[in-house]
Every structure is written in C-alpha cells, then in structure tokens.
Amino acid sequence: MTKYISNNKKPSGETPVYSLATNITNDDDEEDKKEYIGGYEVLGEIKASNVGVNVKILNPEIDGEKYVEDSLKYGAIYYYGDKLDDIGNTVILGHNSSNSFFGLKELEIDDSITVTDQKGNSTNYTVIEKVNCEPDDFSKLLPMEENSKEITLVTCDSEGTQRLVIKATAK
C-alpha cells in the first residue's frame, strides 16, 4: 500500500511535508494498481470530446478528511454519490479552467459525456439539463429520477459569480 501526503497538508505542530512527485503509481500489486495525482487517488476520467473536456476525477479524501480546495488544483473531484457509474446521482466538481471543466459551458442538451472508472469500465451519459444557479443552491445536486444513473457536473460560470450545473443520465 502506498502512503501519500497531499501538497499543502500540514498537521498541526509539525513541519509541512510535500509529496515528491505529482504522479504516483502503486506497483505493489498489478491487479490493484492505483494512480495518484498531487497525492489524490484517481477514481476515473470524464470526457466530453466535442467541447474539449478530458479530465481525471480525483478522490479529495485522505485519511477520512476531505481536501476539496487543494484537490481541485489537480483535476475534477468526486464530491458526492455512492461511486462512479453506479445507480443514483454522482456529483463531480471542477474549476472553470483549461485543465478541468472550461469547455462545459459549450455543452448542449443531448450532447454526450463519457465517464470511465479506474477499472476501465465506461458509461455514456446524455446531457438533459444545463442551468446556472447561485453557489448556495444545493437543490441542483439532487437526483432527477429515482433509480436512474445520473451525473451532475458543477463549475463556475464565466464570471465566477454563479455555478454552471450540467445534469446527464446514462444512455
């Protein structure tokens, strides 16, 4: 098992420890090989090829504690849900930047999004809703249908004052 420490993580009363590499692979067991970026486990990848989105999905949790702001520096993050590509709603957050969710604003209803988990299983989703909302409007994170497989992608709008929310369901 690989022990990793996030960049900027500073336990109280101790000298800060920084990871030596931004990409770390666990070679202990080929079957259980895991990839890490910035000290965060890669859970999968999200692609919306027609708008240039191709970003890793990271687990922002280390040792039971979430590091949302720090992990967002390295890619999109898994924010809520049971697990990728599972029944229910999975919420994924990302910055509106060129290395994350910049192209989401170009997505339209009926466009395709592909989510691939760390085992290589892919699910294709179809965009069904695209809305702007206030940053504290969490109602947009709720599932739209019971027993469906959904993803909700959240980023800032161009001005950074509102949130762009894209909802998609599995095909």
matplotlib code that plots the C-alpha trace (Angstrom):
import matplotlib.pyplot as plt

x = [0.0, 1.3, 1.3, 0.7, 0.5, -1.2, 0.7, 0.0, -1.2, 0.3, -0.5, -0.7, 2.6, 4.6, 6.8, 4.9, 5.6, 5.2, 4.8, 7.9, 6.0, 2.7, 2.0, 2.5, 1.6, 1.2, 3.2, 2.6, 0.0, -0.6, -4.3, -4.7, -2.7, -3.8, -2.8, -2.4, -2.1, -1.0, -1.4, -5.0, -6.3, -7.6, -11.0, -11.6, -11.9, -14.6, -14.6, -16.8, -14.8, -16.9, -16.1, -12.5, -13.1, -10.8, -10.0, -9.2, -11.7, -9.9, -10.9, -10.4, -10.4, -7.2, -7.3, -11.0, -10.6, -11.7, -9.4, -11.7, -9.9, -6.5, -7.6, -9.4, -6.0, -5.2, -8.4, -12.1, -13.2, -15.7, -17.9, -21.0, -22.6, -22.1, -19.4, -18.7, -21.1, -23.5, -27.3, -28.0, -26.6, -22.8, -21.7, -18.4, -16.9, -14.2, -12.7, -13.6, -10.1, -8.3, -7.1, -10.6, -14.1, -13.5, -15.4, -18.6, -20.2, -20.3, -22.2, -25.8, -28.8, -28.4, -24.5, -22.6, -20.3, -18.3, -17.2, -14.6, -13.8, -10.3, -11.0, -11.7, -15.5, -17.1, -20.7, -22.0, -24.3, -26.6, -27.0, -30.5, -30.2, -27.9, -28.6, -26.9, -27.7, -26.5, -23.5, -25.6, -28.4, -27.8, -31.2, -29.5, -27.3, -30.3, -31.1, -33.8, -35.2, -35.4, -33.3, -31.5, -27.8, -27.0, -24.0, -24.1, -21.1, -20.6, -18.2, -18.2, -19.8, -17.6, -17.8, -17.4, -20.5, -22.8, -22.5, -23.0, -24.7, -24.9, -27.1, -26.8, -28.3, -26.9, -27.9]
y = [0.0, 3.4, 6.1, 9.6, 13.0, 15.9, 19.0, 21.8, 19.4, 20.4, 18.5, 20.9, 21.4, 19.6, 20.7, 20.6, 17.5, 17.8, 14.9, 14.4, 13.6, 14.7, 11.4, 8.3, 4.8, 1.9, -1.1, -3.4, -5.5, -5.3, -6.2, -3.4, -0.7, 2.8, 6.2, 9.3, 13.0, 15.5, 12.9, 12.2, 8.9, 8.9, 7.4, 7.7, 10.1, 12.3, 13.1, 15.4, 15.2, 17.7, 20.5, 19.5, 18.2, 15.3, 15.4, 12.9, 12.5, 12.6, 11.4, 14.5, 12.4, 11.4, 9.5, 10.3, 14.1, 16.0, 18.5, 19.9, 23.2, 21.6, 18.6, 20.9, 22.2, 18.8, 18.0, 17.4, 15.8, 13.3, 15.3, 13.2, 9.8, 6.1, 5.6, 6.4, 4.8, 3.5, 3.9, 7.3, 10.7, 11.3, 14.9, 15.9, 19.4, 21.1, 24.6, 26.5, 26.3, 24.9, 21.8, 21.0, 22.0, 25.0, 23.6, 22.6, 25.9, 24.8, 21.6, 21.4, 19.2, 15.8, 16.0, 13.0, 12.7, 9.5, 8.5, 5.8, 4.3, 3.2, -0.3, 0.8, 0.5, 3.3, 4.7, 7.1, 9.9, 12.3, 15.9, 16.5, 19.9, 22.9, 25.7, 28.5, 28.8, 30.6, 29.0, 28.1, 26.4, 22.8, 21.7, 21.2, 18.5, 16.2, 13.3, 14.0, 10.5, 7.6, 4.5, 6.2, 6.5, 10.2, 12.6, 16.2, 18.4, 21.7, 24.5, 28.3, 30.3, 32.6, 35.5, 33.2, 34.6, 31.6, 27.9, 26.1, 22.8, 20.1, 17.1, 13.9, 10.4, 7.1, 6.0]
z = [0.0, -0.9, 1.7, 0.3, 1.7, -0.1, -1.1, 1.4, 4.1, 7.4, 10.5, 13.4, 15.3, 12.6, 9.7, 6.4, 4.2, 0.5, -2.0, -4.1, -7.2, -8.6, -10.3, -8.1, -9.1, -6.6, -8.1, -5.1, -6.9, -10.7, -10.1, -7.6, -9.4, -8.5, -9.9, -7.8, -8.9, -6.4, -3.7, -4.5, -5.8, -9.4, -9.5, -13.2, -16.1, -17.7, -21.4, -23.4, -26.6, -28.6, -26.2, -25.3, -21.8, -20.8, -17.1, -14.3, -11.5, -8.1, -4.6, -2.4, 0.8, 2.6, 5.8, 6.3, 5.8, 2.6, 1.0, -1.6, -2.4, -2.7, -4.7, -7.2, -8.3, -9.9, -11.7, -11.2, -7.9, -6.8, -4.5, -3.7, -4.6, -3.9, -6.6, -10.3, -12.8, -10.1, -9.8, -8.2, -8.7, -8.7, -8.3, -9.8, -9.2, -11.3, -11.8, -14.9, -16.2, -19.2, -17.3, -15.9, -16.9, -19.1, -22.1, -20.1, -21.0, -24.6, -23.9, -25.2, -24.4, -25.9, -26.1, -24.8, -21.8, -21.1, -17.5, -17.2, -13.8, -12.6, -13.8, -17.4, -17.3, -19.3, -19.2, -21.7, -20.5, -22.3, -21.2, -20.1, -18.3, -18.3, -15.8, -13.9, -10.2, -7.1, -5.3, -2.3, -4.3, -3.5, -4.9, -8.3, -6.8, -6.1, -8.4, -11.1, -11.2, -8.8, -9.7, -12.6, -13.2, -13.3, -13.1, -12.1, -13.2, -11.4, -12.2, -12.0, -14.8, -16.9, -14.3, -11.3, -9.6, -10.3, -10.8, -14.1, -13.5, -16.1, -15.5, -17.6, -17.5, -18.7, -22.1]

ax = plt.figure().add_subplot(projection="3d")
ax.plot(x, y, z, "-o")
ax.set_aspect("equal")
plt.show()
